[in-house]
Amino acid sequence: MRTLSILCFLVLLLASSCTKNIQDLNVDSKHAVNVPAASLFLTAEKSLSDDYTTTSSGIAPFRVFAQTWTETLYNSEANYVLTAYNSPDNWWGYLYGGASSGVLNNLVDAKGLFASSVTDAGILRNDLIITDILEVYTYFLLNATYGNIPYSQAENRSIPFPKYDDAKTVYSDLLLRLDTCIAGLNPSSTAMGSSDVIYKGSVSAWKKFAATLKLKMAMLLADTDPATASAKVKEAVATGVFTANSDNAQVPYQASPTGNTNPIWQAIVNSGRHDYVPAALLVNTMNTFTDPRLPLYFTKAPDGTYKGGIAGGSNSYALFSGFSAQWIAATYPSDLLDYSETEFLLAEAVERGFGVSGTAEQHYDNAITASILFWGGTAAQAQTYLLQPNVAYTTAAGNYKQKIGYQKWIAMANMGWDSWTEIRRLGYPNINVVSPPVGQTTPLPLRFYYPLTEQSANPKNYTAAVQAMGGSDGVTTKLFWMP
């Protein structure tokens, strides 16, 4: 009996020791559980910049689509074969994110936590609005890449498989959200400060960013809904859009650690890989224009000329121009929205009769000058460039879409998604005609097809989305804003 009593005591003691504070076993002592809202915002801001700027063809092959860059040996994306590295899945995943990652997930989580860490009502309001502006920007990228997307249910964690909303309806709501953000920002109060690496919490700068984004989004509708485009353009200009390169939305990168460096440096310098060269279409066009940005963009090829690789071909890295030291520097910043782009949009708005002051030529000249200065050129170089008959607005070839389209494409050499989008919108340069890839499998993609993971994990809503877009999930399916 005494032995049995001792055994029972030991069992009870063991049970007690095993169950005491058992919940502590679920605590990850190496990672923070309660993340500050400002840190989540900063993570989202940097992730958005990295995703937009990356050279990875497995995430954002847009420079390759636009033929500002092209591939060397592995040229699947240059020939529009997107299944090789699953860029449609990855672009979607990086912007939406999983349970605790991705741009939108971090922004949503930040909005939910600001109230617990910000006690000043004015600062809290501005923090929430600035976060919402970046949400709008991110949804804009998704909407204009895929078409119909999860939106109304996308941020509801209790709905793991959200429905897809009509792309045009989503777009209208994004513009409405921008209007609300612009009206709600209060420049007399501050915002999140150093946790915002783009504008350091400057509310007036974010208001100008929101108005410029509104201008940009409005012009996407110019061909299919000119009435809405015109009205929104005039409202944006009245609010105040970018007026100088100092307004540009840039994320500054650091020399170290590696995770904080320019993604282009990571891909080209740090990796030691030679996967890309400048594309022949861009280099040849700039050569024809005697463009002063050539040495600011590229190095010379071994034969002493500026030479680009053939789109879709197997290009030997050693035979072509490389990228300039500043472009591939670890600290070279991203460029999410800029003044040169703004002036090109205003030039186009004048041509379309949208009630913008100034002439198309003035805005066009401002845009090109801003780009040359931004890349390190001089005002004198810009003036000389603009005097060339094949560059000057009154004598350059083609209609306003061609004149603006080509020069905007040159200026957007480091803005891959926007470069591709402006080609899709304006039609210039017409890649399918002037430089079809040598092994292309389709014409220039007009959109990404939906992620393969959506087809398998969310088949009901995926199928409904495809049917709503005309029954095809192909890359040549037109989106609602395309003429």
N, C-alpha and C positions, 0 to 999 in steps of 0.2 A: 504493500500500500504506500509505504514511504517512497519507494522508487517511482511508483505511478504518480504520486503527488509532485515529485521533483520534475518528472517528464512533462506533466501538465503545466507546471510553472514555466519551464523553459520554452514550451510552445507558445504560451501566452506572452512571454517576454519577447520572443522572436517576432510574433505577430505584431506586437506593439511597436517594436523598433522598425519593422518593415512598413508600417502604415503611417508612422509619425512623419509629418511634413512630406508625404509622398508627392504632393503637388509640385514640390521643388524640382522634381525630376523633369518636369516639362519646361523649366526655365532655361533659356539659352543664355548662359552667363557671358558669352563672347560677343553678343550682338544686342544693340539697344532695342528695347521693346517700345518705349515711348519716344518717338522721333519728333523733334520740333517741327512745326508747320513751315517755318522759314527754310529749314534744311530740305524738306520735301519740295518746296518751290524751287530752290536752287538746283536740286537734282533734276527736276523736270526741265528747267531752263537749259542746263548743260546737255541733258539727253537730247532735247529737241535740236540744239545746235549740232551735236555730234551726228545725229541721224540725217540732218539736212546736208551736212558738209562732207560726210564720209565718201570715200572713193569706192567702197565695197560694192562690187556688182551683185553680191548676195543680199544687199539691202536696198541700195539706191543707184541703179545703173543709168541714171538720167543724163549724166555728162556724155556717156557713150551713146545714148539715144540721140542726143542733140549734136553729136559729132564735134564737140569741143575737145574731147579726149577720145581715144579708141584703144582697144585691147591689143596685146602683142600675141602671145601664144594661145591663151585660153580665151577664145573670142565668141563664146556662146551668146552673151548679151548683145554684142555688136551685131549679131545675126538674128537677134530677137528670139533666141531660145531661152526662155526664162525658167524652165524647169531644172536647169543644171544646178543652180544655187538657190533656187526658191525665193527670189527677191519679192514677189507679191506676198508671200507668207511673212517674210521678215519685216518688210516696211510696215505692214499692218500690225504685226506683233510689237514692234518697237514703239509705234505711236500709241496704240491702245494699251498694250502691256498685259501682264498676267496679274496675279493677286496682289503683288507688292512691287511691281516694276512697270516701266513704260511711262511715256510722257503724260498721257491722260490720267492714268491711275494715280500718279504722284500729285498731279494738280488737284484732282478730286479729294484726295486725302488731305492735302494742304488746306483746302477750303474748309474741311470739316474740323480742323484743329486750330485754325487761327484764333477763334474765339476764346480758347483756353489759355492762350499765351499773350494775346494783345488786349490790353485793358482800355486803351484810348479808342473811343468810338469812331473818331475821324480816321485814324490810322487803320483800324480794322476794316472800315468800309473801303478804303483805297486798296488795301491788301487783297481783299476779296475780288474787287473789280479787276485789278491788274492780272490776277490769276485767271479770271474768266476771259480776259482778252487773249491770253496765251492758249486757253482752251479753244476759243474761236479759231485762232490761227491753225491749231493742230487739226481740228475738224475740217477746216478749209482744205488742208493738204490731203486728207483722206477722201473727202467728197470729190475733189477735182481729179483724184487718181483712180477711184474705183466706180463712182456713181452712187447708187443707193448704198447706204451704210447703216449699221446700228447706231442709233442716236438717242431717241427718246428713252430707250431701255438700257443703253450702253453703260450707264453709271450706276445701275441698280444691281448691287452685288447679290441680291436674292434671285436674280434672273440670269442664270449662267449661259443661256442661249437666247440672246435678245433678237428681236425682229429687226428687219432692215427697213429704214424709212425712205420715202421717196426723195431722191437727190435734190430736186428743185425745192421741195418743201423744207428740207433741211437747210438749204442755202438761204432761203428767205428768213428762216429763224436765226441763222448766224448773223445776217445783216441787222436784224432787229436787236439781237443781243449786243452788237457793236454800238448801235444807237443808244441803248440803255447804259452801256459802259461809259460812253463819251459824256452823256448827260450826268452820270453819277460821280465821276471823278472830281475830287476837290483839291485843286492845286495849293490852296491855303494850308492844307494839312500835309504831313509827310507820309511815307510808306515804309517798306521793309528794309530800306537802306542797303547795307553791304550784302545781304542775302540775294539781292537782285544784281547780277553781274552785267546786265545789259545797260541799265540806266541808273543804277545805284539808288533806286527808290524815288527818282524824280517823277512826280505825278504829271507835271506839265509835259515832260518828254513822252510819257506813256500815252497821254491824251493825243499828242501829235502822231505817235505810232498807230493808235487806234484809227485815227482819221485817215492816215495813209493806207492802212490795211483796207479800210472801207473803200477808198478810191480804187485800189487794186481789185478788190472783189467785185465792185460795181462794173469795172471795165470788162471783166470776164463775161458779163451778160450783154455786152454791147451789140452783138450780132443777132441775138435771139430775143432780147427784151430791152430794146433801146430806151423805152420810156422809163423803166426802172433804173437802168444804168445812168441815164442823164440826170435824173432826180438825185440819186445817191452820190454821183460825182460832184454835183453842185453843193450838196450838203457837206461833203467831206472837205472840199476846198474852203468853204465858209468856216468850218471848224478850225482849219489850219493844218496843212500837210507839211512834209519835209521841205526845207528850203536850203539845206546845205549838207555837205558830207558829214558834218559833225552830228547830224541827226540820225545817222545810220544805226540800225539795230545790229550790234555786233557782240559776240561773246569772245572776250580776250582769252587766249590760251597761255599756258605757262610752260617754261622750259622743262620743268620736272614737278612732280613725278610723271611717269609716262601717261598715266590715266588722265592727266590734265593738259596734255599736249594736243596740238592741232592734229585731227584725224588724218589729214593728208601726209603729215610728217610720219605718223605712225605707220601708214601703209607703204610709203615710198622710201623713206630714209631708215627708220628704225627696223623695219622688216627685212630690208636688204633686197626686196623683190623688185622686179622690173615688169610689172603687169600692164603698164599703160604708157602710151606716148601721145603727144598732141596729134589731133586728127588733121588729115590733109585738107579737108574742106575749110576748117578755120584758119589754118596757117596760110593756105593759098589765098584765101580771101583777104587776110590781113596784109599779105605781100602785095596783092593787087592795089590795095588802098595806101600802101607805104605807111602803115599804121605805126605810130610811135610807141604803142604798147607791146610790140613784138619782143623787144629785149626785156620788158617788164614781166611778160608772161613766160617766155621760153629762153632756152639756151640754143646756140647754133649746133647744127649737125656736124659730123666730122668733115664734111666737104665745105664748111664755112657758110652754109646757107641755112635759112629756117625751113625745115622740112618736116611734114607730118606723115603719119602712117595711114594706110588705106583702111577704111572702115570695113570690118568683117574679115580682113585678111590676116595672115600670120606675119606680123611685123617684127623684124629684128630690132630689138631695143637700141643696139649700138649704132644703127644706121640713121637714126632720126634725131630731131631736136628733143631736148629734155625740158623740164619745168624749171623756172627761175628759182634762184636761191630764196627769194622772199616768199614765193608761193608755197614752197615745201618746208619753210622754217617751222620749228616747233611752236613758236609763239604767234604765227600768223592767225589773225582772228577769222571767225566765220562772218557771214554777211546774210542776215535773214530778211532784211528789207532795207532798201537804200534810196538815196536822193536821186541818183542817175535814173533808176527805174521810175521814180515818181515823175520826173520831167518827161520821160518817154511817154508815160501814160497821159500826161497833160497835152503833149503834142498831138497824140491820137484823139483825145477828147475834143480838141479844137477842130480837127478835121471832120469829126463826126457831128459837129454842131451842138455840143453839149453845154454851151454857155460858159466856157472857161475863158478867162481873159488872156491876152497875149496872142501871139501868132504861133502856128505849128513850128515854123522855122526857129523862133526864139527858144521854145521849149526843147526842140531837137538839139540845137546848139548847146544849150545848158546841160542837157543830158550827157552828151559826148564829152564836153569839157569836164564835167564832174567825174566821169569814169577815168579819164586820162589823169586827172589830179589825184584821184583816189589810189591809183596804181603806182603813183610816184612820178608821173610826167609833169610837164610845166604848162602854164597857160599859153606860152608862145608856141609850144608844140601843138596844143589843141587848136589854136588859131590857124596855124599852117595847114593842119589836117583838114579843117573845115573849109578851107579855100579851094581844095581840090575839086574839080568838076564832078568826079565820080562819088564824092562824099557830100558836097554842098547840097542843101535841101532842095533848092530850086532846080538843080541840074542832075542830081543822082537818078539812076535808072528806076523806072517803075512807079507804081502808085504809092500812096502814103504807107500802106501796109508793108510794101517791100522796102521802102527807104527806112522806116522805123524798125521793121523786123530784123533786117540785117545788122544794123548798128546796135540794136538792143541785144541781139544774140552775141555779138562780140563783147559787149560790156558785161554780160552775164556769164562770163567764162567760169566763174567760181560759184555760180548759183544754178547748179545742175537741174534741180526740179523745175525752177522757174524758166530756165532756158528751154527745156522740153515743152513746158506748158505754153510758152509764148509761140513756139513753132506750131503747136497744135491749134492755137487760137488765131494767130495772124497768117499762118501758112508759109512763113519765110524764115530761113531758107527752106525751100520745098525739098526735103531730104529725098523723097521718093523719086524725084526727077533729077536733081543736080548731083546727088551722091548716094545712090542706093548701095547698101553694103553688098560685098561681092557674093556672100552666101546667105543672103536674107531668106528667112522662112515665111515672112509676111511683109506687108508694107509697114511703115513706121507705126509702132503701137500708139493707139489713141488713149489707152487706159491699161491698168493692170487687171488681169482676171482675179477673181476672188481667191483667197488662200485655200490651199488644198485641205488644210485643217478644218476650215469652215464647211467644206463640202462633206466631210466625214462626221464632224462633231455636231454641226448645226444644219443638217440637211433640209429640214422643212423650211426654215427661214431662208436658207440659201436658195432653194429652188424657187420660192416665191419672189425673191429679189431678181433672179435671172429672168423669170417670166415677165415681171413688171418692166424690165429693161428691153423687152422685145424678144426674149427667148434665147439670147446668145450671151455667153460669158467670155467671148473672145476679146483679144486685144484690139481689134479693129471696130468694135462696137462704139458708136458715137455717144458721148455724154450730152446731157440736156442743153449745155451752153454752146455746143458746137453747131455751126451753120450747116 
